[in-house]
């Protein structure tokens, strides 16, 4: 009952603080699949019959990399999100967010139950649940459409089901395969987890039947993914984005890659993001060469796993010790810790070998490692199990961590440069202090196992790390995403005053993102001329006008030369609409549309 009450309160808080606006284009890349499925399709219906063009890929994060040879066009986002999300579509944007919020709450419950199964203290599952729910960096994703928390929930359920198989309950084998197959259809990178868990079942279950059942169960959602991908992209590959480069290994290709890249990227993603080479050519990133900070949207620092969640160091220690010859870990927990460690190692390795060219995108934390957070939370709690730590001491430590983050965020400027001492203090503190806390926590843990008088310090340090993670995520990551979503929501409202049902929008790059939520109940064709610098705009505009659609041009953000080329040859009628720079394009008066 206490867990249910806590989840209810947390769910209400997360839900009422949602800002129902677009974060980045990836939201729309998934949303367009749900909208298509509502009409029984896997493609964007209103692009059918138009000339093939990258400009039709308004929902695609990398439209300029795709070849468009026919219409209607389709999203390359993993295809199985749409069936999950379709029942929630009646609540529109908030409904799709609710799916992620429910997945977040379900994962907390699973972490609690799983940690308790192999714990000796009643407080252990609560520590695990708190670490995942509050001490990590998941809340931002639980308030969005991008289905990361749905992916986390499916992976967690599948991994924990596989743990039951390893424990001698073969009836959970099919569930493990089905859940992880579904997770792969939600987020392609989960194919790594699907494979490594299958290997663990084959290694430790000792039964050929188990791996056969696992594979057959996983084949069901993978087959569905393959069929959908073939319909929309022409590929039978269940984890294909329509090209042949999704699973490439950059470190093995070309002279531009170094064999040190995997080590650098492992350290950047797990320990210290300041060692990551600058992400050049991405306008949403500002790199500071003095501190090594990568700043998103001008001010919010991108962080490694331990910089976002310094408490995770205990999970990494626990997973390492699970393979020690004389481990003191109880046998049942040992098997589970080894399973979790294999999954963690596999994901770390894949994204280390993905090299420096695999950018993290517009995210403030390690979104590629999100599926590992429930495992980290369990490992963290198991590491502290049987040490009899006092809740009051941990709470005081957590309060200290929260106050320290607030002091840094409020006492230093959000924007600055190499000459601004306080701004440099902000960046260095956010990058380095959590690593100091991680090291201190690790040292105290090793000492406290044999010296009881050190355990109050360990409890305070564990609380400090949890409090740091919570305050930094909510005070920086979530706050920044809310600001961006609030701006997008205002833009959606402004665009909605002009874009009526049956109209068209011509826009440049991210400026069209806020228009996509209007597609919930309006038939609007959206062109993003960034895909080809406006080369196909004249013919597409002509085709839209011939179909009787009004064509509106959102001039915000256009490079001058491209804007002039798009406007050329049309009647340009200014549209008075506060908050936007709108004109309507009409056929020349001497001809008819």
C-alpha positions in Angstrom: 0.0 0.0 0.0 2.8 2.4 0.8 4.4 1.8 -2.6 1.1 2.3 -4.4 0.4 5.6 -2.5 3.9 6.8 -3.3 3.5 6.0 -6.9 0.1 7.8 -7.0 1.5 10.9 -5.5 4.6 10.9 -7.8 2.4 10.3 -10.8 0.1 13.2 -10.0 3.1 15.5 -9.5 4.8 14.5 -12.8 1.5 14.7 -14.7 0.4 18.2 -13.4 3.8 19.7 -14.2 3.8 18.5 -17.8 4.3 21.2 -20.4 2.5 19.8 -23.5 4.7 21.2 -26.2 7.2 19.7 -28.6 10.8 19.3 -27.3 12.6 18.3 -30.4 11.9 16.9 -33.8 12.2 13.3 -32.5 8.9 13.8 -30.7 7.3 14.3 -34.1 9.2 11.4 -35.7 7.3 9.0 -33.4 4.0 11.0 -33.4 3.6 10.8 -37.1 3.5 7.0 -36.9 0.6 7.1 -34.4 -1.3 9.6 -36.5 -0.8 7.4 -39.6 -1.9 4.2 -37.8 -5.1 6.1 -36.7 -6.0 6.0 -40.4 -4.8 2.5 -40.9 -1.6 3.4 -42.7 2.2 3.4 -42.1 2.8 6.4 -44.3 2.0 10.1 -44.3 -1.3 10.1 -46.3 -1.3 13.7 -47.5 2.1 13.4 -49.2 0.7 10.8 -51.6 0.9 12.0 -55.2 3.3 14.9 -54.5 6.7 14.9 -56.2 9.3 12.9 -54.2 11.4 15.3 -52.1 13.3 15.5 -48.9 11.2 18.5 -48.1 8.3 16.2 -47.3 10.3 14.7 -44.4 9.3 17.4 -41.9 9.3 14.8 -39.1 12.7 13.3 -39.7 15.7 14.3 -37.6 18.1 13.7 -40.5 16.0 14.4 -43.6 19.0 15.5 -45.6 20.6 12.0 -45.3 17.7 10.2 -46.9 16.8 9.6 -50.5 13.2 10.1 -51.4 12.2 8.2 -54.6 8.5 7.9 -54.1 5.5 9.2 -52.2 3.8 8.9 -49.7 6.8 9.2 -47.4 7.2 7.4 -44.1 9.0 7.8 -40.8 12.1 5.6 -40.1 11.4 5.6 -36.3 11.0 2.1 -34.8 7.5 1.0 -35.8 6.0 -0.7 -32.7 5.5 2.5 -30.7 2.4 3.4 -32.7 0.3 0.3 -31.6 1.2 1.0 -28.0 0.4 4.7 -28.3 -2.8 4.5 -30.4 -5.2 3.9 -27.4 -3.8 7.0 -25.7 -4.3 9.2 -28.8 -7.8 10.3 -27.8 -6.1 12.5 -25.1 -3.9 14.0 -27.8 -0.5 15.2 -26.7 -1.2 14.7 -23.0 -2.4 11.2 -23.7 0.9 10.2 -25.4 2.8 11.7 -22.5 0.6 9.7 -20.1 1.8 6.5 -21.7 5.4 7.4 -20.8 4.4 8.5 -17.3 2.7 5.2 -16.7 5.7 3.4 -18.0 7.9 5.4 -15.6 5.7 4.4 -12.6 5.5 0.8 -13.7 9.3 0.6 -13.9 9.6 2.0 -10.3 7.3 -0.7 -9.1 9.3 -3.4 -11.0 12.6 -2.1 -9.5 11.1 -2.2 -6.0 9.8 -5.8 -6.4 12.9 -7.1 -8.0 15.3 -5.5 -5.5 13.2 -6.8 -2.6 13.3 -10.4 -3.9 17.0 -10.6 -3.3 17.4 -8.2 -0.4 17.8 -8.9 3.3 16.7 -5.5 4.6 13.2 -3.9 4.3 14.8 -0.6 3.3 16.7 -2.0 0.3 13.8 -2.0 -2.3 12.9 1.6 -1.2 16.5 2.7 -1.9 16.4 1.1 -5.3 13.1 2.7 -6.2 14.2 6.1 -5.0 17.5 5.9 -6.9 15.7 5.2 -10.2 12.6 7.4 -9.7 14.4 10.5 -8.2 18.1 10.1 -8.3 18.6 9.5 -12.0 17.6 11.5 -15.0 14.3 9.9 -16.1 11.7 12.5 -15.1 12.3 14.6 -18.2 11.5 11.6 -20.4 8.4 10.7 -18.3 7.0 14.0 -19.3 7.6 13.7 -23.1 6.3 11.9 -26.1 9.6 10.4 -27.2 9.0 6.9 -25.9 12.2 6.4 -23.8 10.4 5.5 -20.6 8.2 3.0 -22.5 11.5 1.4 -23.8 12.9 1.4 -20.2 9.8 -0.3 -18.8 9.8 -3.1 -21.5 13.5 -3.7 -21.1 13.3 -3.8 -17.4 10.4 -6.2 -17.5 12.2 -8.4 -20.0 15.5 -8.5 -18.1 13.8 -9.2 -14.8 11.8 -12.0 -16.4 15.1 -13.5 -17.7 16.4 -13.3 -14.1 13.5 -15.5 -13.1 14.4 -18.0 -15.9 18.0 -18.1 -14.6 16.6 -18.7 -11.1 14.8 -21.8 -12.3 11.4 -20.6 -13.5 11.4 -21.5 -17.2 7.7 -20.4 -17.5 9.0 -16.8 -17.8 11.2 -17.5 -20.9 8.6 -16.6 -23.4 7.7 -13.4 -21.5 11.4 -12.3 -21.5 11.7 -12.9 -25.3 8.4 -11.2 -26.1 9.1 -8.1 -23.9 12.6 -7.6 -25.2 11.4 -8.1 -28.8 8.8 -5.4 -28.2 11.4 -3.1 -26.7 13.6 -3.5 -29.8 10.6 -2.4 -31.9 10.3 0.7 -29.7 14.0 1.6 -29.7 16.4 -0.2 -32.1 19.4 -0.1 -29.7 17.6 -2.6 -27.5 18.5 -5.3 -30.0 21.8 -5.4 -28.0 19.9 -6.2 -24.8 17.8 -8.8 -26.6 20.9 -10.6 -27.8 22.9 -10.5 -24.6 19.9 -11.7 -22.4 19.4 -14.5 -24.9 23.0 -15.5 -24.5 22.7 -15.4 -20.7 19.7 -17.7 -20.8 21.5 -20.1 -23.1 24.6 -20.0 -20.8 22.9 -20.4 -17.4 19.5 -22.1 -17.9 21.2 -25.2 -19.2 18.3 -26.0 -21.5 18.1 -25.9 -25.3 14.4 -25.5 -25.0 14.7 -22.3 -23.1 16.7 -20.4 -25.8 14.4 -21.8 -28.5 11.3 -20.5 -26.7 13.0 -17.2 -26.0 13.9 -16.8 -29.7 10.5 -17.8 -31.0 8.8 -15.3 -28.6 11.1 -12.5 -29.6 10.5 -13.4 -33.3 6.8 -12.4 -33.0 7.4 -8.6 -32.5 10.5 -8.7 -34.6 8.5 -10.1 -37.5 5.9 -7.4 -37.0 8.7 -4.8 -37.2 10.1 -6.4 -40.3 6.7 -6.4 -42.1 6.0 -2.8 -41.2 9.5 -1.7 -42.3 9.0 -3.5 -45.6 5.7 -1.7 -46.2 7.0 1.7 -45.4 10.7 1.6 -46.2 11.1 -1.4 -48.5 13.4 -3.2 -46.0 12.7 -6.6 -44.3 15.3 -5.7 -41.7 13.4 -5.4 -38.3 15.9 -2.9 -37.0 16.5 -0.9 -40.2 16.0 2.8 -40.6 15.8 2.3 -44.3 19.5 2.4 -45.0 22.5 0.0 -44.5 24.5 2.1 -42.0 22.5 1.9 -38.7 24.6 -0.9 -37.3 28.0 0.2 -38.7 31.0 0.4 -36.5 32.8 3.8 -37.3 36.0 2.9 -35.4 36.6 0.1 -38.0 36.0 2.4 -41.0 38.2 4.9 -42.6 41.3 6.8 -41.5 39.4 9.5 -39.6 38.6 7.1 -36.8 41.1 6.2 -34.1 41.4 3.0 -32.1 41.4 5.2 -29.0 37.9 6.4 -29.8 36.1 3.6 -27.9 38.1 4.4 -24.8 37.4 8.1 -25.1 33.7 7.6 -25.7 33.4 5.1 -22.8 35.0 7.6 -20.5 32.9 10.4 -21.8 29.6 8.6 -21.6 30.2 6.9 -18.2 32.6 9.1 -16.3 33.4 12.6 -17.6 31.8 14.1 -20.6 34.4 16.9 -20.8 36.8 14.5 -22.6 34.4 14.1 -25.5 35.7 15.8 -28.7 33.7 18.9 -29.7 30.5 18.2 -31.7 31.2 20.5 -34.6 28.5 21.5 -37.0 25.6 21.1 -34.6 24.1 24.5 -33.8 22.4 23.4 -30.6 25.8 22.7 -29.0 28.2 25.4 -27.7 31.6 23.9 -26.7 33.7 25.6 -24.1 37.4 24.7 -24.7 38.5 25.8 -21.2 36.3 23.4 -19.2 35.4 20.9 -21.9 31.7 21.6 -21.3 29.2 20.8 -24.0 26.3 23.3 -23.5 22.9 22.5 -25.0 20.5 25.3 -25.9 23.1 27.8 -24.7 23.3 26.9 -21.1 22.5 23.4 -20.0 25.4 21.1 -19.6 25.5 17.7 -21.2 26.7 15.1 -18.6 28.0 11.6 -18.3 26.3 8.8 -16.4 28.2 9.5 -13.1 27.9 13.3 -13.5 24.1 12.9 -13.7 23.8 10.0 -11.2 27.0 9.8 -9.0 25.4 7.1 -6.9 25.6 4.7 -9.8 29.3 4.0 -8.9 28.1 1.5 -6.3 26.2 -0.4 -8.9 29.3 -0.6 -11.2 31.3 -1.9 -8.2 28.6 -4.5 -7.3 28.5 -5.7 -11.0 32.3 -6.0 -11.0 32.5 -7.9 -7.7 29.9 -10.3 -9.0 32.7 -11.9 -11.1 35.3 -11.9 -8.3 36.4 -15.4 -7.3 35.6 -15.0 -3.6 32.6 -12.7 -3.8 30.6 -12.4 -0.6 27.4 -11.8 -2.5 24.6 -14.4 -1.7 24.3 -17.0 -4.4 20.8 -16.0 -5.6 21.7 -12.4 -5.8 25.0 -13.2 -7.4 23.3 -14.8 -10.5 21.1 -11.7 -10.9 24.1 -9.3 -10.5 26.0 -11.2 -13.2 23.0 -10.9 -15.6 22.7 -7.2 -14.9 26.4 -6.8 -15.3 26.4 -8.5 -18.7 23.6 -6.2 -20.0 25.4 -3.1 -18.7 28.8 -4.1 -20.2 27.2 -4.9 -23.6 25.4 -1.5 -23.8 28.6 0.3 -22.6 30.7 -1.5 -25.2 28.3 -0.9 -28.1 28.1 2.9 -27.5 31.9 3.1 -26.9 32.6 1.4 -30.2 30.0 3.6 -31.9 32.8 6.2 -31.8 32.8 10.0 -31.7 30.5 10.3 -34.7 27.5 8.9 -32.8 26.4 12.1 -31.2 24.0 12.2 -28.2 21.8 14.7 -29.9 19.9 17.5 -28.1 19.9 15.8 -24.7 21.3 16.9 -21.4 22.2 13.4 -20.2 23.1 10.0 -21.4 19.9 9.0 -23.2 21.6 6.0 -24.8 22.1 4.5 -21.3 18.6 5.2 -20.0 17.6 1.5 -20.1 20.5 0.8 -17.7 19.2 3.1 -14.9 16.8 0.5 -13.4 19.7 -2.0 -13.2 22.0 0.6 -11.7 19.3 1.4 -9.1 19.0 -2.2 -8.1 22.8 -2.6 -8.0 23.1 0.5 -5.8 20.6 -0.8 -3.3 22.0 -4.3 -3.2 25.5 -2.8 -2.5 24.0 -1.1 0.6 21.9 -4.0 1.7 22.8 -5.5 5.2 24.8 -2.4 6.2 22.0 -1.1 8.4 22.2 2.5 7.2 19.9 5.0 8.9 17.2 6.7 6.7 17.5 9.9 8.7 21.3 10.2 7.9 20.7 9.5 4.2 17.9 12.1 4.1 20.2 14.7 5.7 22.8 13.8 3.1 20.2 14.1 0.3 19.1 17.5 1.6 22.8 18.6 1.5 23.1 17.4 -2.1 19.9 19.3 -3.2 21.1 22.5 -1.4 24.5 22.3 -3.0 23.1 22.0 -6.5 20.7 24.9 -5.9 23.6 27.0 -4.6 25.6 26.4 -7.7 22.7 27.0 -10.1 21.4 30.1 -8.3 24.8 31.5 -7.4 26.5 31.4 -10.8 25.4 32.9 -14.1 23.6 30.7 -16.6 25.4 32.2 -19.6 29.0 33.3 -19.8 32.4 32.7 -21.4 36.1 32.0 -20.6 36.5 35.4 -19.0 33.6 35.0 -16.7 35.0 33.4 -13.5 31.7 32.5 -11.9 30.4 31.0 -15.1 33.5 28.8 -15.2 33.0 27.8 -11.6 29.4 26.7 -12.5 30.6 24.5 -15.4 33.6 23.0 -13.5 31.5 22.3 -10.4 28.8 20.5 -12.3 31.4 18.5 -14.2 33.8 17.6 -11.4 32.0 17.7 -8.0 29.8 14.6 -8.8 32.9 12.6 -9.7 34.5 13.6 -6.4 31.3 12.4 -4.7 31.4 9.1 -6.6 34.9 8.4 -5.6 34.2 9.3 -1.9 31.1 7.1 -2.0 33.1 4.1 -3.4 35.9 4.5 -0.8 33.5 4.8 2.1 31.6 1.7 0.9 34.7 -0.4 0.9 35.7 0.8 4.3 32.2 0.6 5.8 31.9 -3.1 5.1 34.4 -3.9 7.8 34.1 -0.7 10.0 30.7 0.1 11.4 31.6 3.5 12.6 32.1 4.6 9.0 28.5 3.7 8.0 26.9 7.0 9.0 29.3 8.7 6.6 28.5 6.2 3.9 24.7 6.8 4.5 25.3 10.6 4.2 27.4 10.2 1.1 24.8 7.9 -0.6 22.1 10.5 0.3 24.3 13.3 -1.0 24.7 11.6 -4.4 21.0 10.9 -4.7 20.1 14.5 -3.7 22.6 15.8 -6.3 21.1 13.7 -9.0 17.5 14.8 -8.2 18.3 18.5 -7.9 20.5 18.7 -11.0 18.0 16.8 -13.1 14.9 18.8 -12.0 16.7 22.1 -11.6 18.6 22.0 -14.8 17.5 19.3 -17.3 13.7 19.4 -16.6 13.7 23.1 -16.2 15.4 23.7 -19.5 13.1 21.2 -21.3 10.1 23.0 -19.8 11.3 26.3 -21.1 11.8 24.9 -24.6 8.4 23.1 -24.5 6.6 26.2 -23.3 8.1 28.2 -26.2 7.0 25.5 -28.6 3.5 25.4 -27.2 3.2 29.2 -27.7 4.4 28.7 -31.3 1.8 25.9 -31.8 -0.9 28.2 -30.7 0.3 31.0 -33.0 0.6 28.6 -35.9 -2.9 27.2 -35.2 -4.4 30.7 -35.8 -3.3 30.6 -39.4 -3.0 26.9 -40.5 -6.5 25.7 -41.1 -7.6 22.3 -42.2 -6.5 21.7 -45.8 -3.7 24.2 -45.7 0.1 23.9 -46.2 3.1 25.2 -44.3 6.5 25.9 -45.8 9.2 26.4 -43.1 12.9 26.0 -42.4 14.3 23.3 -40.1 13.2 23.4 -36.4 10.8 26.2 -37.0 8.2 23.8 -38.4 8.3 21.4 -35.4 5.7 23.3 -33.4 3.2 22.9 -36.2 3.1 19.1 -36.0 0.7 18.8 -33.0 -1.9 20.6 -35.2 -2.0 17.3 -37.2 -4.1 15.7 -34.4 -7.2 17.2 -35.9 -6.1 19.1 -39.1 -5.0 18.0 -42.5 -1.9 20.1 -43.1 0.9 19.4 -45.5 4.3 20.5 -44.0 7.4 21.2 -46.1 10.8 21.6 -44.5 13.0 23.2 -47.1 16.1 22.5 -45.0 16.1 19.0 -46.5 17.4 20.3 -49.8 17.8 24.0 -49.3 14.5 24.7 -51.0 15.4 23.1 -54.4 12.1 21.3 -54.7 10.0 24.0 -53.1 8.7 25.6 -56.4 7.3 22.4 -57.8 5.8 21.3 -54.5 4.1 24.7 -53.8 2.7 24.6 -57.3 1.3 21.1 -56.8 -0.2 22.1 -53.4 -1.9 25.2 -55.0 -3.3 23.0 -57.8 -4.9 20.8 -55.1 -6.7 23.8 -53.7 -4.5 24.1 -50.6 -3.6 27.5 -49.3 0.2 27.7 -48.9 1.7 29.7 -45.9 5.4 30.5 -45.6 6.8 30.8 -42.1 9.8 33.1 -42.7 11.3 32.7 -39.2 14.8 31.2 -39.3 15.2 31.2 -43.1 18.6 32.0 -44.5 18.1 35.0 -46.8 19.1 33.4 -50.0 16.9 30.4 -49.6 14.0 32.5 -48.5 14.3 34.7 -51.6 14.4 31.6 -53.8 11.3 30.1 -52.2 9.3 33.4 -52.5 10.3 34.0 -56.1 7.5 33.9 -58.7 4.6 33.9 -56.2 2.3 36.5 -55.0 3.4 37.2 -51.4 0.6 38.3 -49.1 1.6 39.3 -45.5 -0.4 37.6 -42.7 -0.9 39.5 -39.5 -0.2 37.0 -36.7 1.5 38.0 -33.5 4.6 35.9 -32.6 5.3 34.8 -36.2 6.5 36.1 -39.5 3.9 34.7 -41.9 3.1 35.3 -45.5 0.7 33.5 -47.9 2.0 32.3 -51.3 -0.4 32.5 -54.1 -0.2 31.8 -57.8 0.7 34.9 -60.0 -2.4 36.9 -60.8 -2.0 36.1 -64.5 -2.6 32.4 -64.0 -4.8 30.2 -61.9 -3.7 27.7 -59.3 
